[in-house]
């Protein structure tokens, strides 16, 4: 890094984000953005509940006579599971639960999905991604040497949901995205690339892929941000921003009510994401997404800064388990362990080394912040 190491005195965000800004007291712009921009517009209170129920009535009226009011993507993790609970039990909606099987589900995630669906009496549709295409795209991304190794899974999840909703004319999408546990967004250098950039994925796959992506779902960011929303009228709603959402309390409720099981850490419902965030990203690039995860909990009063510093000092999983996961990922992707180590030890690159439409995406993000549609910091 070109500048000396510094860590925020309020959160644990640090100069591994090269664009972080500190004031004279060592407080980062992440803290100031939360206090000055997000907090005044966050309503997990009575006002939020009123707005929540008004929105529920609007969704019901717009979906009158249909089998489903809305669609919810469910991974088995906390945020999407709790969003499904709120949609059904609090809002009184009839959601269709949509799950995308990209080949990396943990058994715990599968069990949680079943428990939420059965416990709430909901219908589940599972989209299974062609494994050979999924595998080929993931290996291509690994060979590209960029930090954003979870993009293929994200592309599969969100594109499948948007395409399904469009096909069956479901205009309301409920998401578990929230301020409470995600107010501190990881910068793009950490693999936080915003939006589905088909220019980027096609360039990487053309260079390193081996088979055509005939069925792999790809809906470009401009398509779902503009065409789907403003032409087709699709709306995305975040109910967890309008209710009290405390991580440990939500986990306990889901556990007591449905037998749902909590994970060691955020995103551990996917074996690849768990491996990528716990091993690949911090050891190859020096980036810890847990910094953003824990900082979000610090900002919303769910974790102390000292607790976060102690926890981030060691990995979530033991060295033995991490090395076992390394071997598992290699074998599942059709690589030898030596092949994967060779990629791991290769020269790091970024999305800037490939064709992309980041400039256009940045312009869109800037406009969303100007109009108050996005309040998180985007790097």
N, C-alpha and C positions, 0 to 999 in steps of 0.2 A: 504494500500500500504506500501511496505517496505521502500520506499524513500519519502522524503518530497515533497510536491506539488511544481510543477514548470510549467510555461507556456512559450512557445516560444515567444521571443520578436519581431519576424517578422510575425508569423502566430498566430492562437489561438490553435494549437495543444499542448497538455499538458500531464502530467504524468498519465492520465487515459489510455494512451498507455504505458504499463510498460516497453517497450523496446525502448522508445524514447531516443535519445542522444542529449545532448546540448554541445555547445562549451563554451569557457570561457566568451563569451558575452551573453550567454543565448539563442543563436540561435540554432534551432533544425536541425536535419539531414533532415527533410522534406524540409526545405528551401534550404539547401545546395544541396540536390539531384535535386531539381527543377532547381536551377541556374547552376549547373555544369554538369548535365547529360541530363535533359529534354530540357531545353531552347535552347542549341546549336543544337539540333536535331528536333526542332519544326519549321515548315515552313508555317505559315498562310500568305504567301507573294507571290511574283511573281514566285519564284522558286517552291513553293508548288502548285500554280495554273498550272504551266507547267506539273508538275508531276501528278496532278489530271487529266488533260486532256489526258495525255499519258496512264494513267491507264484506263480511260474511253474507249479509242480506243482499248486497249487490251481486255477489257471485251466484247466490241461489236464484235470484230473479233472472239473471242472464243465462242460467243453465236449466231453466224450468222445462220439465218434460224429458230431460236427458238422463241417461243412466248414471253419469258422473258429473259433479260440479267442477272438478279440477283434477290435476294430475300432480303427484308428488314423487320425485326420485328418491328412492330409499336405498341406502348403502348398508344399513345395519348399525351405523355409527350413531353417536348421541344426537347430533343436530337434526339430522333428517328423521330420526325416530321420534324425537320430541315434537318436531313440526307436524308429523302425522297425528300424534296424540292431540295436539292443540286443534288441528283442523277438524278432527272428528268429534272430540269430546267438548271442546270449548266453543268452536265456531258452528258445530252442527252440520258440517259439510259431508258430501258423499265423494270422497276422493278415490281415484284409481291409483293404486300403488304401482310404481314402475321401477323395476330393477334391471340394471344392465350387468350381465355376467361377462366380464372381460378376461376371465380365466385366473383371477388372483384372489378370489374370496377366501377368507379364513372360515373355518367351521363355525367359529363364534359369530361371525357376521351373518352367515346363513341361518344359524339358529335364532339370532335376534330378529331377522326379517320375518321368519315364520311366526315368532312369538308376537310381534307387533301386528302383523296381518290377522292372525287368528284371534288375538285378544281384542282387537278393535272391530272385528267382523268385516274386514275390507277385502276387496278383490285385488289380486296381484297379477301383473303381467311381467314376465321376464324376457328380456331381449338378450340372446346369446350371440356374442360377437364371434365371427369366423376366426378360430384360433390361429390358423396358419397366417392369415393377414395381420392379426394382432401381433403375433410373434415377430413377423418380418418387419413391421413398423417399429416395434420396440428395439429390435437389434439395430435397425438403421439409426434410430435416435442415439443409442449408446455409441455407435461408431462416429456419430457427428461430434461427440465430445462436448456437447453443450450441457449446461447445468439443468436445463428444463426437461428432466427425464420422465416426469409424470404427465407430460402433455398428451401422449397417445391414449392413456386411460381417460384423462379428462375429456379429450375429443370424443371418445367412444360414449362416455356417459351422457354428456350434454347434447351432442348431436343426435343420438338415438332418441332421447326424450323429446327434443324439439321436432324432429321429423315425425315421430309418432303422434304428438299433439296436433301437428298440422294435418296429418292424414285423417285423423278422426275428429278434427274440428273442436278440439278441447282448447279453449281460449285462456284458461286460468292455470298458471303454474305456481304451485306452492313450493317454496324453497326453505331449507334450514339455515341459509346464510343469515348471519346475525352480528350485532354489535357486541354483545356480551362476551363472546369468546373469540371474536375475530376482528375487533376494532383496529388492531395493529396489523396491517397487511404486510407480508414479506415483500421486499423489493424484487424487481425483475432479475437482478444479479443472482438471487438465491433460487431461481427457478419459478419466479412469480409472474411469468409472462401472462399478460391480460388478454383474454379473448382467444377464439379459435381462428388462427391465421392459416388459411389453406395455402397461401403462397409459401410460407415457411415449411409446412409439413410436406408439401409436394416437392420442394427443392431438396430437402433432406432425403426423402424417400427415393427420388430419382437418382441421387448420388450413391446411396448405400443399400437401397432395397433390392430384393431379388425377384419378387413376384408382384403382379398387378394387384392393386387394392380395388377389387371389383365390387365388394359388398361393404367395405368398411365405411361407416357413416361419417360424413364431414359436412357440417353446416357452418359456413364462414361467419365470422363475427359481424360483418356488415349485413349479412342476410338476416340473422336472428335479431340484431339490434335495431335494424331499420325496417326491412320488409315484413318480418314476422310480427313485429310490434305495431308499426304504424300503418301498414297496409292490411294485414290480416287481423289486427286487433288483439294479438296475444298479449296477456299481461302477466307479469311476475310479481308475486306478493311474498313478503317476508314477515310472517306472523310473530316470530320470536323476538322481533324488535318492539312489540306492543304488549308483551306479557313479561312478568318477572321470570327471568331465565338464569338461574344460578346452577352452575355445572353440577356440583355435588348433590344438590337437591333434586335436579332433574334425573340424574342417574338413579337416585334412591327411589323416586316415584316409579320410574320404568321398571326397576328391579322388583319392587314390592307388588306392582300391579300386574306385570306380564312375565316376570322371571327373566327379563332382559339382563344381559351381563355387560358390565362396563369394561372398557379396554384400558390397557396400560397407559396409552397416550393417544392423542388425536391422530386420526387417519390410520390407526392400526387395524382397521377392518380389512385392508388390502395388504397381502403379503409383499407385493412389489413396492407399494408406497411406504410401508414400514421399513423395508430394506433400504429403499432410496433415501428416505429422510433420516434414518438412524445410522446408516453406514456410508452409502455412496456420496451423498452431498457434503456431509461434514468432513469426511476423510479425503475426498478428492478435491473439493473446492474450498473447504474451510467455512462453509455456511451452515448455520444451525437454525432451521425453521422453528425450533422450540423457543428461540429468542422472541419471535413474534407471538407464538402461542402463549407463552408465559407472560409476556408484556401485556397482552390483551387482558389476561386475568388480573394482573397487577392494577391496570388502569380502571378496571370495573370492580375492584375491591374484593376479588375472590382468591388472591394469593399475595403474600408479602414479597417484597423485593428480595429479602434475605432467603426466603424459601426458594425462590426462583434461582438465585445464584447457587445455592446448595444443590439443587436438583440438576441444573445444567452442567455441573462440574463432572458428571459421569453419564455414560450412555443409559438409555432406558432399558436396553437389553444387554445381557452378559456377552463377553467376547466369544465364548463358545457358541452361543446361539447366533450371534451375528455371522460368524464364519460358516455355521451350518446353513444359514439363510443365503449366504453368498453362493455356496455350492448348489442349493436348491434353485435359485434364480438362474444360474448358469445352465443347469440341466434342463430346466423347463423351457428355456429359450433355445435349446438345441446347441448350446456352446459347451466347450470343455471349460473346466475351472481355469486352466491356463489361458484360454482365449479371453475369458472375462477379466482376468488379471491384466492381460496385455492391454485391453481397452482401458481399464481403470488407470493404468500407468501412462497412458497416452497424453499428449499435450492438450490441455484444457482450451476450449473455445467458447464462444457465445453465439446467440442467435444472430448477432451482427455479422457473423462470417457467412451467413446464408441469406438468400433472398427472403424478404419479409415485407409486411405492410405496417410495421410498427409506427411509422410516422402518422399514418391515417388513424390508427388505433389511439395514439396519444392525443391527437386532435379531438377525437370523440370523447375520450376520458376527460379532457380539459373542459369541453363544453358541458359534460354531465356535472362536473364540479361547479361550474359557473351557475348552472340552473338548479343546483341543490339536489340532483338526482344521485350523486355519489359524494360521500363525505370522507371516505378513507384517503390516506395519502397513497398515491400511485407513483412509483419510481420508474 
